[in-house]
Amino acid sequence: MMKDNETLGLLLNKLSKNQKPIWAKVASELQKPRRSKIEVNLDKIEKFASANSVILVPGKVLGSGLLTKKVTIAAFSFSESAKKLIGQAGGKVVTIDSILESNPNGTDVLLLK
């Protein structure tokens, strides 16, 4: 299994090859020091996301709050409780890599931080 910093390096390399502004912003957020990294709770996702939307968190998704909408969430990492609650709501947990590959233009992706 790769360490987080190796995984991060590979992801940043892929993001830098794409010229779209959303991916540049994601790369910028992921390069910040650990103490400045983004952490988003499920209650914030519940507040801003609409059903069946794609959410991108350039950091970690935490399991605080309740998620009732079926959404696809991409993030660098997830807490175990967040993964469980997203699944219970009918949502999907995916990697930033997979969103970048399936949607290189970043169309209809909501960036939350």
Wavefront OBJ file of the C-alpha trace (Angstrom):
o trace
v 0.000 0.000 0.000
v 1.267 3.459 -0.918
v 1.814 6.098 1.699
v -0.350 9.215 1.546
v 2.504 11.444 0.356
v 3.333 9.084 -2.528
v -0.336 8.948 -3.504
v -0.542 12.735 -3.208
v 2.514 13.205 -5.434
v 1.034 11.017 -8.170
v -2.321 12.795 -7.935
v -0.718 16.260 -8.105
v 1.215 15.162 -11.192
v -2.023 14.086 -12.920
v -3.825 17.272 -11.871
v -1.031 19.495 -13.183
v -1.325 17.922 -16.648
v -4.948 19.047 -16.932
v -5.353 22.716 -17.866
v -8.857 23.274 -16.431
v -9.162 25.808 -13.566
v -11.016 23.414 -11.246
v -8.121 20.940 -11.267
v -5.580 23.730 -10.688
v -7.609 24.799 -7.637
v -7.753 21.214 -6.337
v -3.979 20.846 -6.767
v -3.414 24.153 -4.980
v -5.542 23.057 -2.004
v -3.852 19.645 -1.784
v -0.381 21.223 -1.694
v -1.091 23.184 1.478
v 0.585 22.190 4.748
v -1.157 19.496 6.782
v -2.462 21.971 9.386
v -4.204 23.914 6.583
v -5.756 20.880 4.900
v -9.466 20.950 4.239
v -11.816 18.834 6.326
v -15.510 18.764 5.414
v -18.236 17.140 7.499
v -21.242 15.389 6.006
v -23.607 18.057 7.332
v -21.914 20.635 5.080
v -22.289 18.309 2.090
v -25.957 17.827 3.014
v -26.439 21.594 3.110
v -24.848 22.471 -0.247
v -25.341 19.370 -2.431
v -28.383 18.459 -4.441
v -29.420 14.849 -5.023
v -27.337 12.924 -7.586
v -24.651 15.612 -7.721
v -20.896 15.099 -7.768
v -19.017 16.681 -4.859
v -15.252 17.153 -4.778
v -13.438 17.774 -1.488
v -9.718 18.546 -1.875
v -8.981 17.070 1.544
v -10.763 14.753 3.972
v -14.462 13.993 4.430
v -15.480 13.442 8.055
v -18.573 11.646 9.354
v -20.121 14.331 11.527
v -23.699 15.113 10.589
v -26.401 13.372 8.645
v -26.454 12.780 4.898
v -29.823 12.020 3.313
v -29.040 12.700 -0.355
v -27.691 10.214 -2.867
v -24.480 11.923 -4.002
v -21.100 10.920 -5.397
v -18.277 12.272 -3.254
v -14.641 12.406 -4.330
v -11.968 13.305 -1.797
v -8.335 12.639 -0.983
v -9.430 10.652 2.075
v -12.498 9.665 4.072
v -13.059 8.720 7.695
v -14.549 5.256 8.173
v -17.746 6.750 9.615
v -18.119 9.055 6.587
v -17.781 6.110 4.185
v -20.423 4.185 6.118
v -22.905 7.083 6.242
v -22.446 7.945 2.550
v -23.156 4.320 1.659
v -26.245 4.237 3.891
v -27.597 7.323 2.078
v -27.180 5.519 -1.252
v -24.184 7.629 -2.223
v -20.824 6.676 -3.686
v -17.304 7.217 -2.382
v -14.732 7.706 -5.165
v -11.191 8.999 -5.577
v -10.245 12.362 -7.052
v -8.350 10.336 -9.681
v -11.504 8.643 -10.894
v -13.401 11.937 -11.219
v -10.454 13.460 -13.112
v -10.431 10.527 -15.539
v -14.195 10.302 -16.047
v -14.749 14.079 -16.188
v -11.522 15.822 -17.333
v -13.352 19.140 -17.833
v -14.759 19.106 -14.298
v -18.257 19.756 -15.649
v -21.021 19.814 -13.000
v -18.597 19.080 -10.155
v -19.215 21.023 -6.940
v -15.959 21.887 -5.172
v -16.496 22.093 -1.408
v -13.981 23.342 1.097
l 1 2 3 4 5 6 7 8 9 10 11 12 13 14 15 16 17 18 19 20 21 22 23 24 25 26 27 28 29 30 31 32 33 34 35 36 37 38 39 40 41 42 43 44 45 46 47 48 49 50 51 52 53 54 55 56 57 58 59 60 61 62 63 64 65 66 67 68 69 70 71 72 73 74 75 76 77 78 79 80 81 82 83 84 85 86 87 88 89 90 91 92 93 94 95 96 97 98 99 100 101 102 103 104 105 106 107 108 109 110 111 112 113
